[in-house]
Amino acid sequence: MVGANEVRWLSPEENDAWMSLSWLMIRLPGEIDAQLQRDSGITFFEYVVLGSLSMSPGRRMTMTALAEYANGSLSRLSNVAKRLEQRGLLVREPAADNGRVTEATLTDAGMSVVEHAAPGHVETVRRFVFDALSADQVTDLRDIGRQIAVQVDPQRSWPPNAGRAAP
């Protein structure tokens, strides 16, 4: 039995797995971000925002739902949405059914950016992640990711669908 103040040290296998995961958490986002910025002039977070809107009914979502879907704070999303709005890629306006709620809508120009960015992004993800894995490992990766996500934030589920605007 482990005491309340006793450290539960990692086993050699756990430490090796943790070091591999840590390296990925630091390195992979930078590689994905660099490819998107180089090829499309957008950050990974901007791509997630625009891509989320592109797959949403009517290409719109409430800002709250979009922040949850993009896994960012509402203030971070607001700052990014302001920049994207200035570039003509999305518009923000009060929801038709509730003026206290703000919706973001992807513009045609924003859809063009997503359509231009998607092939290079998918190829980068495929090259760095999926080309290295078997079909069983892809399933394991999905399951492991979901299990860890529940430990990190038990209140959320994936994919978050609550709060999506109707078409």
C-alpha positions in Angstrom: 0.0 0.0 0.0 1.3 3.4 -1.0 1.2 6.1 1.7 -0.5 9.4 1.0 2.9 11.3 0.8 4.8 8.6 -1.0 5.8 9.3 -4.6 4.6 6.8 -7.2 7.7 6.8 -9.3 7.4 5.7 -13.0 8.7 2.3 -13.9 11.4 2.2 -16.6 8.7 1.3 -19.2 6.4 4.1 -18.1 9.3 6.6 -18.1 10.3 5.5 -21.6 6.7 5.9 -22.8 6.4 9.3 -21.0 9.6 10.6 -22.6 8.4 9.5 -26.0 5.0 11.2 -25.5 6.7 14.4 -24.1 8.9 14.6 -27.1 5.8 14.3 -29.4 3.8 16.9 -27.4 6.6 19.4 -27.9 7.8 18.6 -31.4 4.8 17.5 -33.5 2.6 20.7 -33.0 5.6 22.8 -34.2 6.0 20.7 -37.4 2.3 20.9 -38.2 2.2 24.6 -37.5 5.2 25.3 -39.6 3.8 23.4 -42.6 0.4 25.3 -42.4 2.1 28.7 -42.0 4.5 28.0 -44.9 2.0 26.6 -47.3 -1.2 28.5 -46.3 -0.3 31.4 -44.1 -2.4 30.2 -41.2 -1.5 28.7 -37.8 -2.6 25.2 -36.7 -5.1 26.8 -34.3 -6.5 29.0 -37.1 -6.8 25.9 -39.3 -8.7 24.0 -36.5 -11.1 27.0 -36.2 -11.7 27.4 -39.9 -11.9 23.6 -40.4 -14.4 23.2 -37.6 -16.6 25.9 -39.1 -16.3 24.3 -42.6 -17.7 21.0 -41.3 -20.5 22.6 -39.3 -24.1 23.0 -40.5 -24.4 26.3 -42.3 -20.6 26.7 -41.8 -21.4 28.4 -38.4 -21.1 27.7 -34.7 -21.5 29.7 -31.5 -18.3 31.1 -30.3 -18.6 29.0 -27.1 -19.1 25.7 -29.0 -16.2 26.7 -31.4 -13.9 27.4 -28.5 -14.7 24.0 -27.1 -14.3 22.2 -30.4 -11.0 24.0 -31.1 -9.8 23.2 -27.5 -9.1 26.8 -26.8 -10.3 29.4 -24.3 -13.0 31.8 -25.4 -10.6 34.7 -25.0 -8.0 33.0 -27.3 -10.7 32.2 -29.8 -12.0 35.8 -29.7 -8.5 37.1 -30.5 -8.0 34.7 -33.3 -11.5 35.3 -34.7 -10.8 39.0 -34.7 -7.7 38.5 -36.9 -9.6 36.0 -39.2 -12.5 38.4 -39.4 -10.1 41.2 -40.4 -8.8 38.9 -43.2 -12.3 38.3 -44.4 -12.2 34.6 -43.5 -15.1 34.6 -41.0 -17.7 36.9 -39.6 -19.1 37.2 -36.1 -22.6 38.3 -35.4 -25.4 37.8 -32.8 -27.3 34.6 -33.2 -30.7 35.1 -34.9 -32.6 33.3 -32.1 -30.6 34.8 -29.2 -28.9 38.1 -29.5 -26.8 37.5 -26.4 -25.0 34.6 -28.2 -22.3 35.3 -30.8 -22.0 33.0 -33.8 -19.0 32.7 -36.1 -19.7 32.0 -39.8 -17.1 30.9 -42.3 -17.0 33.1 -45.4 -16.4 31.8 -48.9 -12.9 33.2 -48.7 -12.4 31.2 -45.4 -13.7 28.1 -47.1 -11.2 28.6 -49.9 -8.4 28.9 -47.4 -9.5 25.6 -45.8 -9.8 23.9 -49.2 -6.3 25.1 -50.1 -4.7 24.2 -46.7 -6.4 20.7 -46.2 -4.4 18.6 -48.7 -1.0 19.7 -47.4 -2.1 19.4 -43.8 -3.5 15.9 -44.3 -0.3 14.9 -46.1 1.8 16.2 -43.2 -0.4 14.4 -40.6 -0.3 11.2 -42.7 3.6 11.4 -43.1 4.3 12.2 -39.4 1.6 10.0 -37.8 -0.3 7.5 -39.8 2.4 6.2 -42.2 4.3 5.0 -39.1 1.3 3.0 -37.7 -0.6 -0.2 -38.6 -4.4 -0.2 -38.7 -4.4 -1.7 -35.2 -2.1 0.9 -33.9 -4.3 3.7 -35.3 -7.2 2.2 -33.3 -5.0 1.9 -30.2 -3.9 5.6 -30.7 -7.5 6.7 -30.9 -8.5 4.7 -27.8 -5.4 5.8 -25.8 -6.0 9.5 -26.8 -9.6 9.3 -25.6 -8.7 7.6 -22.3 -6.0 10.2 -21.5 -8.4 13.1 -22.6 -11.0 11.8 -20.1 -8.3 11.9 -17.3 -7.3 15.4 -18.3 -10.9 16.7 -18.6 -13.6 14.4 -17.4 -16.3 17.0 -18.2 -15.7 16.9 -21.9 -16.4 14.3 -24.6 -15.1 14.1 -28.1 -16.2 15.3 -30.5 -18.0 18.1 -28.7 -21.3 18.7 -30.4 -23.2 20.7 -27.8 -24.0 24.3 -28.8 -23.7 23.9 -32.6 -25.8 26.3 -34.5 -28.6 24.9 -36.7 -28.3 25.4 -40.4 
